Amino acid sequence: DFSTSVNNIQINKTKPQWHNYFLCGLKGIQEHFGLNNPTGMNCLLDGTIPPSSGLSSSSALVCCAGLVTLRANGKTLSKVELAEICTKSEHYIGTEGGGMDQSISFLAEEGTAKLIEFSPLRATDVRLPSGATFVIANSCVEMNKAATSHYNIRVMECRLATKLLSKSKGLEWRKMLRLHDVQTKLGVSLEEMLTIVEEVLHPEPYSTEEICKCLGISLEELRSQILSQNMQDVSTFKLYQRAKHVYSEAARVLEFQKICSEAPANALQLLGELMKQSHISCREMYECSCPELDRLVDICLQFGAIGSRLTGAGWGGCTVSMVPTDKLNTFLKNVKKAYYQTDGQRLAAENNSLFATKPGRGALVFVEA
C-alpha cells in the first residue's frame, strides 16, 4: 500500500519502487494542466506482467496513471498528446527513455503491429504475415533500468556520437541531441549515415579528453553542458558501436515494414533473418544483452523459431521469437524443457514466463453503463 498528498508529489530517483511510476503519470498530467488542487483518488492496481522483465510494465503504469488522472479531473487529450506527456513524465524517475513504450501503450490496435515514428509522433499499421506466431520468453534475469546506469550511459553515448558526427559535418552540434537529428539535417539515407559513422568515428572507446578535443571544448564544459549528473564519473564512451547499432537497427525496422507490406513468398524467412541480425547487433554493438538472453535466443532458434531477439531495454528480461504456427506447441514444450526445467528459480516462474502473443488494443477506460 502507498498513499501521498496529490499536492506534494515526491518521486524518489534513488529507490525506484513501483508506486513512483504511478506518481510520474499523475504528476505529468497535473503539471500539463497546471492543476493546483487535483482530484484525489483511491486506486487498486493489478497486473500479469512479471516485474523487470523488459515488457514495458513500468511505462504501462505511467500511462495508466496519466489516463486515470486525466479522467478523474474531467480533462481530455488525444492519444498522441497523452503518449508525449507520459514519455516526458517518466523522466522524473531518472531514466532518459524515448517514447516507444508509451506510444504503443496508447496507440496500439488489435490485430496489427505498429511502426512508431517521432517528430511528429505517428503510428502506421504493419500487417504481420500469416503462418507465424510471436512468442515471449522470460530469461528470468530481472533488469530495473531505473536502478542501474547501463541504460542512461547508452543514451549519453548516442548523444555524444551525435555531437561528434554533427561537428564533423559542420552542423550546429551544440543543438543536436539525437542521432536521428543528424540524418535529418544532412538529408541522407540510413545507409549513408552508416558510411559516415565508419568515416568519422573509430571503434576504440573515446576518453572524455578526446571528446573535448574533437568538440573543441573544455572538460568543465563537457561536464556542465553535456554530461548528465549521473555521468560525471564515466571516463570512456563507445561512440562508434552505439551509432552503428542505432542506424542499422533503424534500417532493419524499415526493411521489416517493407517486407510485411510487399509480402513475398519467403517473407517469414526474411523477417526472421532481420530479427537474428538485430540480436547480434544488440549483443555486440549496443552491448545490452546478457548470457542468459543469448542462451535463450539460441535455444529458441534451435527448436524452430525463424527469428529470435531480446526485447525491451535489455540486460535481462525477455526474448521475442517468431515461430511457425504449426510448430508452436512443440516449440513451447522444448523451450520449457531446455531453459526452464533445468533451473529451480526459472521452473518456479515457468507458467508466467513463456507464452504466445498477438497485437492487442492500447489503454482504455471502462465506464459503467
C-alpha positions as CSV (number, residue, x, y, z in Angstrom):
1,D,0.0,0.0,0.0
2,F,1.1,3.6,-0.7
3,S,-0.5,6.9,0.0
4,T,0.6,10.5,-0.7
5,S,-0.9,14.0,-1.0
6,V,-1.7,15.0,-4.6
7,N,-0.5,18.5,-3.8
8,N,3.0,17.4,-2.8
9,I,4.2,14.6,-5.1
10,Q,7.8,13.5,-4.3
11,I,9.4,11.0,-6.7
12,N,12.5,9.2,-5.2
13,K,15.0,8.6,-8.0
14,T,17.4,6.7,-5.8
15,K,14.9,4.0,-4.9
16,P,12.7,3.3,-8.0
17,Q,9.8,1.5,-6.4
18,W,6.7,0.6,-8.4
19,H,4.5,3.4,-7.0
20,N,6.9,6.1,-8.2
21,Y,6.0,5.2,-11.8
22,F,2.3,5.8,-11.0
23,L,3.3,9.2,-9.5
24,C,5.2,10.1,-12.7
25,G,2.0,9.8,-14.7
26,L,-0.1,11.6,-12.1
27,K,2.5,14.5,-11.9
28,G,2.7,14.7,-15.7
29,I,-1.0,15.4,-16.1
30,Q,-1.0,17.7,-13.1
31,E,1.8,19.8,-14.5
32,H,0.4,19.8,-18.1
33,F,-2.9,21.3,-17.0
34,G,-1.5,23.3,-14.0
35,L,-3.8,21.6,-11.6
36,N,-3.4,23.3,-8.3
37,N,-5.9,21.1,-6.4
38,P,-6.2,17.9,-8.4
39,T,-8.9,15.3,-7.6
40,G,-7.7,12.7,-5.1
41,M,-8.1,9.0,-6.0
42,N,-8.2,5.6,-4.4
43,C,-6.6,3.2,-6.9
44,L,-6.3,-0.6,-7.0
45,L,-3.6,-1.9,-9.2
46,D,-3.3,-5.4,-10.7
47,G,-1.2,-6.8,-13.5
48,T,0.1,-10.0,-15.0
49,I,3.5,-8.8,-16.4
50,P,6.5,-10.2,-14.5
51,P,8.4,-7.2,-12.9
52,S,11.6,-6.0,-14.5
53,S,11.1,-8.3,-17.5
54,G,11.6,-5.8,-20.3
55,L,7.9,-5.9,-21.3
56,S,7.3,-2.2,-20.5
57,S,5.3,-2.7,-17.3
58,S,6.8,0.5,-15.8
59,S,5.8,2.6,-18.8
60,A,2.4,1.0,-18.9
61,L,2.0,2.0,-15.2
62,V,3.0,5.6,-16.0
63,C,0.4,5.6,-18.9
64,C,-2.3,4.1,-16.7
65,A,-1.7,6.7,-14.1
66,G,-1.8,9.5,-16.7
67,L,-5.0,8.2,-18.1
68,V,-6.9,7.8,-14.8
69,T,-5.7,11.2,-13.6
70,L,-6.9,12.8,-16.8
71,R,-10.3,11.0,-16.4
72,A,-10.7,11.8,-12.7
73,N,-10.1,15.5,-13.3
74,G,-12.5,15.8,-16.2
75,K,-9.8,16.6,-18.8
76,T,-9.3,15.4,-22.3
77,L,-6.3,14.8,-24.5
78,S,-5.6,12.9,-27.7
79,K,-3.8,9.6,-27.5
80,V,-0.8,11.2,-29.1
81,E,-0.7,14.0,-26.6
82,L,-1.1,11.5,-23.7
83,A,1.8,9.5,-25.0
84,E,4.0,12.5,-25.3
85,I,3.2,13.7,-21.8
86,C,3.8,10.2,-20.3
87,T,7.1,9.9,-22.1
88,K,8.3,13.2,-20.6
89,S,6.9,12.5,-17.1
90,E,8.7,9.1,-16.9
91,H,11.9,11.0,-16.9
92,Y,11.0,12.0,-13.3
93,I,12.2,8.5,-12.2
94,G,15.7,9.2,-13.6
95,T,15.7,7.1,-16.8
96,E,16.2,9.1,-20.1
97,G,14.0,6.8,-22.2
98,G,12.4,7.5,-25.6
99,G,8.7,7.2,-26.3
100,M,8.3,3.8,-27.9
101,D,6.6,2.1,-24.9
102,Q,4.3,5.0,-24.0
103,S,3.3,5.4,-27.7
104,I,2.3,1.8,-28.2
105,S,0.5,1.8,-24.8
106,F,-1.9,4.3,-26.2
107,L,-1.8,3.8,-30.0
108,A,-1.9,0.0,-30.2
109,E,-4.8,-1.6,-32.1
110,E,-6.0,-5.2,-32.1
111,G,-4.7,-7.3,-34.9
112,T,-1.9,-5.1,-36.3
113,A,1.6,-4.2,-35.3
114,K,2.6,-0.5,-35.4
115,L,5.5,1.4,-36.9
116,I,6.2,4.2,-34.4
117,E,7.8,7.3,-35.7
118,F,8.7,10.6,-33.9
119,S,8.9,14.3,-34.7
120,P,5.9,14.3,-35.0
121,L,4.7,11.2,-33.2
122,R,2.7,8.9,-35.5
123,A,1.8,5.2,-35.8
124,T,1.4,3.3,-39.0
125,D,-0.3,-0.1,-39.3
126,V,2.0,-3.0,-40.2
127,R,0.2,-6.2,-41.1
128,L,2.2,-9.2,-39.9
129,P,2.3,-12.2,-42.3
130,S,0.1,-15.2,-41.6
131,G,1.7,-18.6,-40.7
132,A,3.8,-17.4,-37.7
133,T,3.2,-16.6,-34.0
134,F,5.2,-14.3,-31.8
135,V,6.3,-16.0,-28.6
136,I,7.6,-14.2,-25.5
137,A,10.1,-16.0,-23.3
138,N,11.4,-14.5,-20.0
139,S,15.1,-15.1,-19.2
140,C,14.2,-14.6,-15.5
141,V,17.0,-12.2,-15.2
142,E,15.5,-9.0,-13.7
143,M,16.7,-5.7,-15.0
144,N,15.4,-2.5,-13.4
145,K,16.7,0.2,-15.7
146,A,15.9,3.0,-13.3
147,A,18.2,1.3,-10.6
148,T,21.3,0.9,-12.8
149,S,23.4,3.1,-15.1
150,H,23.6,0.9,-18.2
151,Y,20.6,2.4,-19.9
152,N,21.5,6.1,-19.3
153,I,25.1,5.5,-20.3
154,R,23.8,4.2,-23.7
155,V,21.6,7.3,-24.1
156,M,24.7,9.6,-23.3
157,E,26.9,7.6,-25.8
158,C,24.4,8.2,-28.5
159,R,24.2,11.9,-27.6
160,L,28.0,12.2,-27.7
161,A,28.1,10.4,-31.0
162,T,25.5,12.8,-32.3
163,K,27.6,15.8,-31.4
164,L,30.9,14.4,-32.9
165,L,29.1,13.4,-36.2
166,S,27.4,16.8,-36.3
167,K,30.7,18.7,-35.7
168,S,32.5,16.7,-38.4
169,K,29.8,17.7,-40.9
170,G,29.7,21.4,-40.0
171,L,26.3,21.3,-38.3
172,E,25.3,23.2,-35.2
173,W,26.4,20.4,-32.9
174,R,25.5,22.1,-29.6
175,K,21.9,21.9,-30.6
176,M,21.9,18.3,-31.7
177,L,20.8,15.7,-29.3
178,R,19.8,12.6,-31.3
179,L,21.4,10.5,-34.0
180,H,18.2,10.9,-36.0
181,D,18.7,14.7,-36.0
182,V,22.0,14.3,-37.8
183,Q,20.4,12.2,-40.6
184,T,17.5,14.7,-40.9
185,K,19.8,17.7,-41.1
186,L,22.0,16.1,-43.7
187,G,19.1,14.7,-45.7
188,V,20.7,11.4,-46.3
189,S,19.7,7.7,-46.0
190,L,20.4,5.4,-43.1
191,E,22.8,3.5,-45.3
192,E,24.7,6.8,-46.0
193,M,24.7,7.5,-42.3
194,L,26.4,4.2,-41.6
195,T,29.1,5.1,-44.1
196,I,29.6,8.5,-42.3
197,V,29.9,6.6,-39.0
198,E,32.7,4.5,-40.5
199,E,34.5,7.6,-41.8
200,V,34.1,9.8,-38.7
201,L,34.2,7.6,-35.6
202,H,36.7,5.0,-34.5
203,P,35.9,1.6,-32.8
204,E,38.2,2.3,-29.8
205,P,36.4,3.8,-26.8
206,Y,36.7,7.6,-26.5
207,S,38.0,9.2,-23.4
208,T,36.4,12.4,-22.0
209,E,39.7,14.2,-23.0
210,E,39.4,13.0,-26.7
211,I,35.7,14.0,-26.8
212,C,36.7,17.5,-25.6
213,K,39.4,17.7,-28.2
214,C,37.0,16.7,-31.0
215,L,34.4,19.2,-30.0
216,G,36.9,22.0,-29.1
217,I,35.6,22.4,-25.5
218,S,37.0,22.1,-22.0
219,L,36.4,19.2,-19.7
220,E,34.5,21.6,-17.4
221,E,32.1,22.5,-20.3
222,L,31.6,18.8,-21.2
223,R,30.6,18.0,-17.6
224,S,28.4,21.0,-17.1
225,Q,26.8,21.4,-20.5
226,I,26.6,17.8,-21.9
227,L,27.1,15.1,-19.4
228,S,24.1,14.5,-17.0
229,Q,24.7,14.4,-13.3
230,N,24.9,10.6,-13.1
231,M,27.5,10.5,-15.9
232,Q,30.2,12.7,-14.3
233,D,32.3,9.7,-13.2
234,V,32.2,7.8,-16.5
235,S,35.6,8.1,-18.2
236,T,35.2,6.3,-21.5
237,F,32.4,6.1,-24.1
238,K,31.9,3.7,-27.1
239,L,30.5,6.0,-29.8
240,Y,31.1,4.1,-33.0
241,Q,29.4,0.9,-31.8
242,R,26.3,2.7,-30.4
243,A,25.8,4.9,-33.6
244,K,26.3,1.9,-35.8
245,H,23.7,-0.1,-33.9
246,V,21.1,2.7,-33.9
247,Y,21.4,3.4,-37.6
248,S,21.5,-0.2,-38.6
249,E,18.6,-1.1,-36.3
250,A,16.5,1.8,-37.8
251,A,17.2,0.4,-41.3
252,R,16.1,-3.1,-40.2
253,V,12.8,-1.7,-38.8
254,L,12.1,0.0,-42.2
255,E,13.1,-3.2,-44.0
256,F,10.8,-5.2,-41.7
257,Q,7.9,-2.9,-42.6
258,K,8.7,-3.2,-46.3
259,I,8.7,-7.0,-46.3
260,C,5.4,-7.0,-44.4
261,S,3.9,-4.6,-47.0
262,E,5.2,-6.5,-50.1
263,A,4.5,-10.0,-48.6
264,P,6.9,-12.0,-50.8
265,A,6.7,-15.8,-50.6
266,N,9.7,-16.0,-48.3
267,A,8.6,-13.2,-46.1
268,L,8.9,-15.2,-42.8
269,Q,12.4,-16.2,-43.6
270,L,13.4,-12.6,-44.4
271,L,11.8,-11.3,-41.3
272,G,13.5,-14.0,-39.2
273,E,16.8,-13.0,-40.6
274,L,16.3,-9.4,-39.6
275,M,15.4,-10.5,-36.0
276,K,18.6,-12.5,-35.8
277,Q,20.7,-9.6,-37.1
278,S,19.0,-7.3,-34.6
279,H,20.0,-9.6,-31.7
280,I,23.6,-9.8,-32.9
281,S,23.8,-6.0,-33.0
282,C,22.2,-5.7,-29.6
283,R,24.7,-8.1,-28.2
284,E,27.9,-6.9,-30.0
285,M,27.3,-3.2,-30.9
286,Y,24.9,-1.9,-28.2
287,E,26.0,-4.5,-25.6
288,C,22.6,-4.6,-24.0
289,S,22.3,-8.4,-23.9
290,C,23.4,-10.9,-21.2
291,P,24.5,-14.5,-21.2
292,E,21.0,-15.8,-20.2
293,L,19.3,-13.9,-23.0
294,D,21.9,-15.1,-25.6
295,R,21.3,-18.7,-24.3
296,L,17.6,-18.3,-24.6
297,V,17.8,-16.9,-28.1
298,D,20.0,-19.8,-29.1
299,I,17.5,-22.3,-27.6
300,C,14.5,-20.7,-29.4
301,L,16.3,-20.8,-32.7
302,Q,17.4,-24.4,-32.1
303,F,13.8,-25.5,-31.5
304,G,12.2,-24.0,-34.6
305,A,12.0,-20.2,-34.2
306,I,12.5,-18.5,-37.6
307,G,13.9,-15.5,-35.8
308,S,14.6,-14.5,-32.2
309,R,16.0,-11.5,-30.3
310,L,15.9,-9.7,-27.0
311,T,13.1,-7.2,-26.4
312,G,12.9,-4.2,-24.2
313,A,15.8,-2.4,-22.7
314,G,18.0,-5.5,-22.4
315,W,20.5,-6.7,-19.8
316,G,17.8,-9.2,-18.8
317,G,14.1,-9.5,-19.4
318,C,12.6,-11.3,-22.4
319,T,13.2,-12.5,-25.9
320,V,10.6,-12.4,-28.7
321,S,10.6,-15.2,-31.2
322,M,8.8,-15.7,-34.5
323,V,7.6,-19.3,-34.6
324,P,5.7,-21.2,-37.4
325,T,2.2,-21.6,-36.0
326,D,2.0,-25.2,-36.9
327,K,5.1,-25.9,-34.8
328,L,4.0,-23.7,-31.8
329,N,3.1,-26.4,-29.3
330,T,6.3,-28.5,-29.9
331,F,8.3,-25.3,-29.7
332,L,6.8,-24.3,-26.3
333,K,7.4,-27.8,-24.9
334,N,11.0,-28.0,-26.0
335,V,11.9,-24.5,-24.8
336,K,10.3,-25.2,-21.4
337,K,12.4,-28.4,-21.1
338,A,15.7,-26.8,-22.3
339,Y,15.6,-23.5,-20.4
340,Y,13.1,-23.5,-17.6
341,Q,13.1,-27.1,-16.3
342,T,16.9,-27.1,-15.8
343,D,16.9,-24.4,-13.1
344,G,14.9,-24.2,-9.9
345,Q,14.2,-20.4,-10.0
346,R,13.2,-20.5,-13.6
347,L,11.0,-23.6,-13.0
348,A,9.1,-21.7,-10.3
349,A,8.3,-18.8,-12.8
350,E,7.7,-21.1,-15.8
351,N,3.9,-20.6,-16.1
352,N,4.3,-16.8,-16.5
353,S,7.5,-16.9,-18.5
354,L,6.7,-18.4,-21.8
355,F,3.6,-17.6,-23.9
356,A,2.4,-16.9,-27.4
357,T,1.1,-13.3,-28.0
358,K,-0.6,-11.2,-30.7
359,P,-1.2,-7.4,-31.1
360,G,-3.9,-6.1,-28.8
361,R,-5.6,-2.8,-28.1
362,G,-4.0,0.1,-26.2
363,A,-5.1,1.7,-23.0
364,L,-8.8,2.0,-22.4
365,V,-11.2,3.4,-19.8
366,F,-14.1,1.2,-18.9
367,V,-17.1,3.0,-17.5
368,E,-20.3,1.7,-16.1
369,A,-23.3,1.8,-18.5
